[in-house]
């Protein structure tokens, strides 16, 4: 295949990838899109004000670096379209996906030039094209491409792949003729820049230097200026292993900096690491075998590993990883791409699937780590079938792409409709509480807005009954599922009248509050409950809401989230402004950095035209915001009628 044919095939592949993803582009907003994008006031900005671009870029609370590069891309689309639209953002994600696929192909081309220097260029182009196609058509990546907020993972992957490709290209040349200090300095600057850009997309972009070491020890192995350098080889291995020992030493020296984050999790650090050993094999299975029935948005049905033998597959998974790494190291001279694929996969997962107290499972974590596997698969299959003749060398890769593309299209079509997506996820994960909850929530949304979905009275009744059934199934499988208990209370209180006993669900919800560590989803459910009780839509004995708030304040003293619940309730009951302000001032006094509550206090003060306290609260906000992230929100507040100076 000549260069022109290679480019034509790549364009055809990109066009087909777009067609396969096309059904899913019309899909809905999803879970994390709401807090990060739709409910982010900083993305509703005036693009003519330069500083508002800065505050929009810094508006994410995800991660310590705030992921400004990804947020800036969202801001740019919001400015161009006048508002955020899921179709536009998903189309932008698809464009990024195609760019990443090009980089996977370029990386594969540079790597294959090292591994197979004697192979014809046309054969290496075919293998690189195959690797890029396998990666682009991977059905597991649907949950990254069609999930708008996961652009953060894509931006990081884009710059990491660019850095890997550049390093492979430069390092191949240095292996033959060496490099001058100026060349090394320029390369270091470029790689540092790409690492920084990747990290500004998402924090795991900081893994790029570690991945470069994986390239070094697996492919180049100390070759410099046409000679083997044992010193350079040993240095590569030392630097590769050094972060592991440093992390372990830091954990032993100051464990609280990491272990403290597990206070709000239902698993420990050890349980997380043991479970991830099994989970990484599950990810690998899904990457190799496109089992879309095992994929999905919700994986809370995953059984945690409580010990090496609970379940027994934990010990098997750990032993298998040790064996695979040992085999890859042993065969590093004969099969360098195997070692590279294993290292890229494990190192790429080391941050999000490592010791940090994050959610246990997310499919998008495979977006970058799967690139090494795609390169290895493209080479291994291409090498194997090349001996069978020219026809199989083309037919087999096409068949593989056809299979992956077919499953990709099925999954993309599923993602085109919110209810269908939720129902398929629940069908594939019948033990997932979150999956059942998602179905019930969509049914309730459509029940409450029948005109938007063309529902008649009978269909509304069916949707309501099915939603209630799903919430009940969740309660039966998890008696402490606060979200389902609160929804059952609201449904029975608002729609079933004397046919049900809503007070039972409220009592169970109060018991659950006392027996579990509240998660973000629980606070959202409690916020809905407070609004329902405050507005009088939910039936309850007098003082029930106040009693629940008191119990929450006693269990979580000084909690700003509980303070917000209390304020929301008072607002819904149209309580006197003095009572609302007293709650805000009580919690703001010991916590000067509580910006969301402080905005509410400024609004309350503005209604009373108390400009001195307003400016004092604004001063406190800015004094505790060294990056001036809140400046555009404050500017917007003062420019509206909520706070008008005389």
N, C-alpha and C positions, 0 to 999 in steps of 0.2 A: 504494500500500500504506500503510494507516494504522499507527499505532504498535502497536495490538493485533495486527494481522496480522503485523507485523514481528517482534514478540516470539514469537508462535506459530510462525512459520517458523523462528526461531532455536532454539526448544526442540525442534522436530522435527529440525532439522539436528544438534543436539547428541545427541539420542537415536539417530539413525542413525549418527553417528560412533562412539558407544559400541558399537553392534551390529557395526560393521565391525572395530573393534579387539578385540572380545570373544574371538575364537579365540586371539589372541596372548597374552592375559593369563595363560594357563596355561603359558606357555613357561618355559624354564629360566633359571638364572643364567648369565651370560655372562662373558667374559674378565676385564675390569677390575672386575667385581662382587666377585671373590674377594679380591684384596688390599685393596680399599677398604671392603668391607662384611663379607663372611663371615669373613675372617681378621683382622678388626679387633677386638682384645679390648676396646677402649674402648666398643664398642656392646653388650657384654654387661655391663650395669651395673644397679645398684640404683636405680630411679627415685625412691625415697624420699630419697635423698641428693642434695641440691641441687648440690653441687660435681661430682658425676659427670655431670650434664647439661652442665656447662661442659667437662669433659675429653672427653666424647663429641663435642661440637660442634667441638672443636679437634683431633680425632683423625686427620684426613686429612693426608696428606703431599703431596697434589696441589696445586701452586701455592703461591706465597709467602704468600697470605692464609689458606690452609688451608680455605677454603670452608665456614665454620662454619654458615651458615644452611641450606645443603643438608644438611649432616651432622646438624644439629639435627632436621630433618624425618625423617631416617632413625632417629634416636634415639627420636623420639616414636612412630613406628610400632613400633619394637622394644619400647618400654615398653608400648604398648597391646596388642600381640599376644603378648607374652612372648618373642618371638624374631623375627628377620627372615624373611619369607616372600616369595618372588618374586611371587606373585599379588597380595599386598597392596601391594607397592611399585609394581608395574606399574599397578595400579588407581589409586594415588596419582599416578603420572605422567600417566595419562590425564585425571584430574581437573584437573591443572595445565595440560594441553594445551587442555582446553576453556576454562579461564579465559584462557589466552593468546589463543585464538581470539576470545573476546569482546572482548579489548583490541584485537586487529587490526581487528575490526569497528568499534569505537569510534574508533580512530585513522583509519580510512578515512572514517567519517562526518564527523569534524572537518576532515580534509584536503579532502574533496569540497565542503564548505561554502565553502572558500576558492577552490578551482579552478572550481567550477560554482555560483556564488552565485545565478544566475538559474534554475537547474533546480528543478523541483518537489521538495518534500521527499520525496515518495513514491519518486521516481526515485533520489534520493540514498540513501535507505534500501535500496533494492534493490541498488544498486551496492556499498554497504558490506557487505550480507549476502553478496553474491556473493564479494567479496574475502575475507571471513572463512571462507566455505565452501571456497574454493580452498586457502587456507592450512591449514585443519583437515584436509582430505582429502588433503593432499599425501603420496603414498606414500613419498617420501624421508624423511619425519619418523618413519617406523616405527622406524628405528634410533636414534631419540632416545626416543620414548615407551615402547617395549618393552625398553629397555636400562636397568635400574634406576639404575645409577650416573650416567647422563646426566641425571638430575634436576638436577644441577648446572647444566647448560646451560639447563634449563627455568626454574629459579629466577631466573637472571640475565636471561633473556628476559622473564619476567613483569614484573619491575620496570623494565626498559628500555622495554617497550611502554607501561607505565603512565606513565612519564616523558614519552615521546614524545606520548602522547595529551593529557596535561595541558598540555604546552607548546603543542601545536597549538591547543587550546581557548583558553588564555589569550592566545596571540599573535594569534589572530584578533580578539579583543576589543581588544587594544592597537593593532592596525593601524587600528581605526576611531576609538578615542577616547583612546588613550594609556594610561598607567598612573602611579599615584602612587608615590613612593619606598617607601611601606609595602607596596603590592602587589608591587613588584619584589623587595623583601626577602623577603616571604613566599614568593613563587615560587622565589627562589633557595634558600631553606631546604628547601622541599619537593623540589626537583630534586636538591639535594645529598644529601638523605636517601635518595631513590630510587636515586641513583648508588651510594651506600654499600651499600644493601641488595642491589643487583644485584651489586656486586663481592664481597659476602660469600657470594653464591651461586656465582659463578665470576668470575675476574679480568677477563674481557672485559666485565663490567658497567661497568668504568671508561670504556668507549667511549661511554657515554650522552651526555656533553656534546658530543662530536664529532658524534654523530648529530643532536643538537639544532641544531648549526650547519648540517648538511645540510638540515634543514627550513627554517631561516632563509634560506639563500641561494637555495633552489630555489622556495619557495612565497611567502614574504613580501617578500623582496628590498628590505628597507629601509623598507617602509611603516610609518608611525607616526602615530597620531592623524589619519588621513585624508589624509596627505601622503607623498610620496616623499622619503626621506632618503638622499642619495648617501653621506653620511658613514657612516650605519648599514650601508648595503649594502657599502661598501668594508671596513668593520670586520669584517663577517661573512666575507667572502672571505679577509681576512688571517688571521683566527683559524682558519678552516678549513684553510688551507695551512700554518699555523705548525708544527703537530706534525711534518709531513713534513720541514721544514727543520731543526727541532730534533733529530729522530732521526738525520738524516744527519750533522749536525754532531757529535753525541755519538759516532756510530760512527767518524767520522774522528779525533776527539780521543782516544777511549779504546776502540779496537776489541776489546781482550781481553775486556771484560765480556760481549760477545755471541759472539765467535768461539770462545771457550773451550768453549762448549757443543757445538760441532761436532766435538770430539775423539772423541766416542762415536757419531758418525753416519757413514754411508757416503756422505754427500753434503756439499758445501760450501754456504756461504751463497749464493753466486751460483747454484749449481745448484738450490738450493731456490727462490729467487725466480723463476728462469726456468721451473722446472717448475710453480710455482703459477700462472703466467700461463696455461698450458695447462689446468691443473686447474680454475681458476675458470670457464673456458668449459665444461668437462665437467660441473661442478656445475650451471651454468645450463641446459645441455641436459637434465639429469635433472629439474630443476624444471619445465621447460616440457613436455617429452615424458616421460610416466611410463614410461620404459624400465626396468622392474624387472629385466630380465635383465642390465643393466649395473650395478645396485645391489648392495650386499653389505657384509658386515662387513670383508672383506679386499680391499685394493687394492694389495698389494705387487707386483702384476704391472704396475703403472704404470711406463712407461719414463721414466727421469730425463732431464731436459734438461741435457746436458753443455756445450752452447754454444748460441748463437743459431740455428745451423743443424743441430744434432744433438739431436733431429730438426728438420727444416726447419719443422715446424708451430709451433715455439717463436717464431720471428720473426713468423710469421703471427698467432699469438695476441697477442703484444705490440702489433703494429701494429693489430690489430682493437680492442684495448682503448683505445688512444690515439684511434682513429677514433671509437669509440662515445662516449667522454668528450667529444671535441670536438663531435660532433653534438649530444649532449645539452645541452652548454653553449650552442651556437649556437641551439638550438630552445627555450631555457629559458623564453621568454615565451609561445610557442605551446603547448609541451608540458612544463610544469613537472614533471608527475608522472614523465616519463621521466628527467629529471635527478635527481629524488628517488630513484627506484628504483635508478639506477646508483650514486649516492653511498651509499645505505644498504647496498647489496650489497657494494660495495668496502670501505667503512669498517667494516662489520660483520665482514668477513673479515680486516681488517688485523692483528689480533693473532694469531689462531691459524693463519692462512694467510700470515702475513707473515714477518719475518726471524728469528723465534725458532726455535731448533733443536728443533722438535717433530716428531712423526710427520708424514709427508707428507700423508696422506689420512685424513679422517674425515667421514662424512656428517653427523654431528650439528652440524658447524660452520655448516650452512646454516639452522639453526632460526630465528635472529633475522634474518639477512640476507635471507631469503626474504620477509619481511613487506612490504618495499617493493615487491617484484615482484608480490605478491598484490594490493596496493592498485592498482598501475598496471594489472594485467590486469583487475581488476574494473571499473575505470573505462573502459579502452580497449574491452573487449568490450561493456560496457553501452552506451557511447556509440555504438559502431558499429551494433549491432543495434537500438537504440532507433528508428532511422529506418525500420526495416522493419515496424514495427507492434507492437501490444501482445503478440500471440501469440509472435513470435520473441523479443521482449524477455524473456519468461519461459522459453520452451522451450530456447533455446540455453544459457543458464546452467545449467539443469537437466541438459542433455545433458553439458555439461562436468563437472559434479559427479558425474554417473553414471559417466562414464569414469574419473575420478580415484578415485571410491569403489570401483569394481570392482577396479582394480589395488591399491588399499589393502587390500581384503579378501583378495586372493590373497597379498599379501606378509605380512599379519598371520597368515594361516593357516600360512604357511611357518614363521613364527617360533614356532609353538606346540609344536614338537618339536625337540629339540636335534640329533638325527641328521639329520632332514629339512633343517633349516636349514643344517647343515654341508655336506650333500651338494649342496643347491641352490647354495650359495655356491661350492663347488668346480666345479660344472658351469658356472656363469656366469663363473667366473674360472679357467679350466683351467691357466693359467700361474702361479697364486698358490701359493707354497710354504706360506704360512700357512693357506690354505683346505684344502689337502690334509692338512696337519698337524692341523687341527681335526677333519676327518673321522676320521682315524686315531685321535686321542685319544678321541673319543666311542666308537668301536668297541672300543677297549681297555678303557674304563671299563665298557662293557656286558659284555665278555668276562669281566672280573674280578668282576662282580656279576651273574651270570646269573639269580639268583633274583628280583632286582628288575625284570627285564625279560622273564621267562618264556622264557628261552633253553634249548633242549635241547643235548645234547652236540654234535650235528652243526652246529647254528647257531653255537655257540661257536667251533668250528673254522673256520667260514666267516668269522666276524668277525675272528678272529686272523689268518687268511691275508690278508684284505682290508686290515687295518691294516698288516701288514708290507709289502704291495705299495705302499701309499700312501707309507710311509716310504722305500721304495726309489726311488720316483718322485722324491721330494724330493731324495734323495742324487744321483740322476742329473742333476737339473737344477741342483743347487747342492751341490757336493762338500764345502762347508764348513758345511752345515746341521747344527750340533752336536746339536740336539734329535732329529733323525731318526736320526743315527748312534748316539746313546746308546740310543734306543728299539729300534733294530735289534739292538744288542748285548744288551739285556735280553731281548728276545723270543727270539733265537736261543740265548742262554745258559740261559734258563729253560724253554723249551718245545720246542725242536727238537733238543736233545741232540747226538748224533753226526752228525745230518744237516746241520749247518751249522758254520761256523767263526766263532764269536762274537769271537774274538781279533782278527780282521780289522777289525771295526767299532770295537773299542776303540783299535786302532792309528790308524785314520783319525780318530777323535775326538781323540786326542792331537795329531795333525798339525793338525787344525782349530783347536784351542786356541792353537797357536803362530802361526797364520797370520791370525787375524781379531781384530777388536776385539769383546770379549764384550758382549752385550746382556743385558737383564734376563731374557729367555727362555732364554738360554744358562746363566745362573746357576741358574735353576730346573731345567734339565735336568741340570746337574752335581750339584745337590743330590740329585736322584733317583738318579743314578749312585752317589754316595757312600753313600747309604743301602742300595742294592742290594749294593754291594761289601762294606760293613761287616757286613751281616746274612748274607752268604754266599749270597745268592740268585743272584748272578752269578758265573760261573766266570772266574777270572783267575789268572795266575801270581803267585806271592808277591811282594809289594812293588809291584805295579802301581799301587795306589791311592796309596801313599806317594810314588811317583815322580811321579805326576800332580800331587799336591798341591805337591810341591817345585817342579815346573816352573811351576805357577801362582803360587806365592809369589815365585819369581824374576822372573817377568814383571810381576807386579802387587805390588811390595813395599808392605807396610803396608795392603793392601786388607782392609777389614773383611768384605767378602763372601767372600773366600778364607778368612779366619779362621773364618767361620761354616761353610763347607764342611768345613774341617779338623775343627772341633768336632763337626759332624754325623757325620762318619765315625768319629771316636773313640767317640762315643756309641753308634753302631750296632754297633761291634765290642766293646762293653762294656769298653773300655780302662779302666785304673785311673783313679780320680778325680783323682789327682795329675797325670796326663798331660793330662787334659781341662782342669783348672784352669790348668796351665802355659800352654796355648795361649791361653786367655782372658786371662790376666794379661799375657802378652807383647804382645797387640794392644791391650789396654785402657790400658796405661801411656801410649803416645803419643797416644791418642785418648780423652779423658775423656768425650766426648759420645756414645759408642757405646752407646746405651741398651739395645738388644736383647741384645747380648753381656753387658752388665752384669747384666741380669736372669738370664741363664744362670749367671753367676758367683755371684749371690746364692743361687740354688737349690742350687748345688753346696755352698756354704758352709753353707746351712741343713741339708743332709743330714748335715753333720759337727757341727752345733750350735755353730758358731763365731760367736757373736753380736757380738763386737767388730768383726771384719771386715765382717759383714753390715751393721751400722749405718754403718760407714764408707763402704761402697759405696752405701748409700742416700743418705748425705749428698752424695756426689759426683754422684749422679743428680740430686738436687734443685738442687744448686749450678749445674749446667749446663742447667737447665730453668727459665729465668726466668718462663715462662708457666705453670709447674706443670702442663703437659700430662700428665705421667706420674704425677700424684699418685694418681689412682684406681687405676691398675694397681699401683702400689706398695702402696696401701692393701689392695687385693685380695690381693696376694701375702702380706702379713703377716697377713691374716685367715684364710688357709688353712693346711693342715697342712704345706705345703712349707717354711715358715719359722715355727717355733713357739718363742716365748721361754719360758724356764723360769718 
